[in-house]
Amino acid sequence: MYHGNAVGVVVPAYNEERFVGTVIDTIPEFVDRTYVVDDHSSDDTWRVIRTHASRVNARTTESTTEDELSLLTADGGETLHQRVVTIRHPTNRGRGAAVKTGYRQALEDGMDIVVVMDADGQMDPDILPSIIDPVAQGTADYAVGDRLAGPTYWRGMPPWRLFGNGLLSGLTRVASGYWHIRDPQNGYTAISAETLSNLDFDRLYDRYGFLNDLLVHLNVAETRVATVPMYARYGDEESGIRYSSFVPGLSFLLLKGFLWRLHVKYLSSGPHPLVGMYVLGVLGILAGIVRLGRRLLGQPHAAGSGTRVLAGILSLVGAVLLDNREGEHLQRAVSTMDVLANPRETTADEQVLEGENHETDSQDDDPLEQIQ
């Protein structure tokens, strides 16, 4: 329990045989239940999960009194006394699907707050209270770690990954309407059970774009989201991100989410100036580009391209400012001063090397699965 809240931790895993055992072993004691979901790994991940889960559960059972154990199994459930619940997908379904499996089980078990920690060992269990606090204190419904809060936090991130995260952050801000979020690709999150129960899991994306898609749905549901500064933890490995396929695929997913958000939030009850400004901005820029092209080809009466582009840009800027203002009541941010007061340096011995496929997605034809 954490401040009177039952806490569950979901650990989605795919081909993480080297790291998932340590993740299971280092989950803080105040966590009531850990749900380790193996997304049909092709390596020894499932055996490692079962081995470490059995050890943790054995220690938990030994330290639990008979009265406490009887209370935990009062409804006849055989696994309610287990601190670590292991689940394996019969087929590979993607990171999002693995997280949703854990979410569903946590709701069924009556958890009040559900955290997600990846199985690659890059999420520091010592800062779990900081991730949970905004939700436990009632100031937010969803909290996400922020490795881009400033140079102090992102200095451990490889430059190319820093660039990629910054690019995806901009796209996700536009699509989701959460303009304060800097690190949407961060999987270290906490969410309230009430918020989870109001989500339509079947509409959420199953693969790597899950985090971005979730933010769009949370915004439509008027969910308060907090960002929590945290230090990036990486080894010296090279990123396996293939931006040539990943960015276009995720961009299309975010475009659909953006249009859906505008329709549900701003057009369901009639016309809204924000949507009009977005439309006019895009049309103005496109018209200016077409005019510029015609002018370069020497066609007559093709002047005025710069004016149209400028008008389009101004309209888009106005739309962004209005969109941000409309969602200000949903934006929360934890002060960086609390983290900076006690900075934690990661030593060379503590650095964790990523697995070749540390996400739960397999490498198939889906372009959104080309990130690792």
FENCORNOR-V99072 format. One line per field, one symbol per residue. phi: phi as a letter, one per 40 degrees, with the letter a starting at -180 (. if undefined). psi: psi as a letter, one per 30 degrees, with the letter a starting at -180 (. if undefined). burial: + if it has 9 or more other ideal C-beta (glycine too) atoms within 8 Angstrom, else -. A space follows every 10 residues. Layout:
phi->???
psi->???
burial->???
//
This chain:
phi->.bfgbcbbbc bcbafbccbc cccccbcdcc ccabbcbccf ccbcdcccdc cccccccccc cccccccccc ccbccgccbc cccbbbbbcc bcbhcccccc ccdccccccg ccbbbbbccc gcbccccddc ccddcccgca babbcbcbci ddcccccddc cccccccccc ccdcccgccc cbbcccccbb accccccccc dcccccbccd cccccccccc cfccbbbbda ccbbcccccc cbccbccccc cccccccccc cccccbbcbh cbdccccccc cccccccccc cccccccgcc fbcgcccccc cccccccccc ccccccbdcb cbaccccccc cbcbcccccc cbccccbccc cccbccccbc bb
psi->kjhgkkkkkk jkkjhhfffe eeeefgklff kekkjjjjhh lfageeeeee eeeeeeeeee eefkleeeee efgfgfkfgf fkfkkkkkkf lkfleeeeee eeeeeeeefg kekklkklgg gfjjffgeee eeeeeefgfl fkkkljfgfl eeegfgkkee eeeeeeeeee eeeeefgiff kfiffkgjlk kleeeeffkj effkkfbfge eeeeeeeeee ghkkkkkjkl kkjlaglkkg kiffeeeeee eeeeeeeeee eeeeefffgl lkeeeeeeee eeeeeeeeee eeeeeffgkl hglgeeeeee eeeeeeeeee eeeeefgeff kkkkkfeeef fikjkjleff kkklleiflg kljbfjffgg k.
burial->-+--++++++ +++++++-++ +-+++-+--- ++++++++++ +---++-+++ +++-+++--+ +--+----+- -++------+ +++++++-+- -+++++++++ +++++++-+- +-++++++++ -++-+-++-+ ++++++---+ +++++++++- -+++--+--- ++-++++++- ++++++++++ ++++++++++ +++-++--+- ---+++++++ ++++++++++ +-++++++++ ++++----+- +---++++++ +-+++-++-+ +++++++--- ---+++++-+ ++++++++++ ++-++----- -+--+--+++ ++++++++++ -+++-++--+ ++-+-+-+++ ---------- ++-++-++++ ++---+++++ ++
//
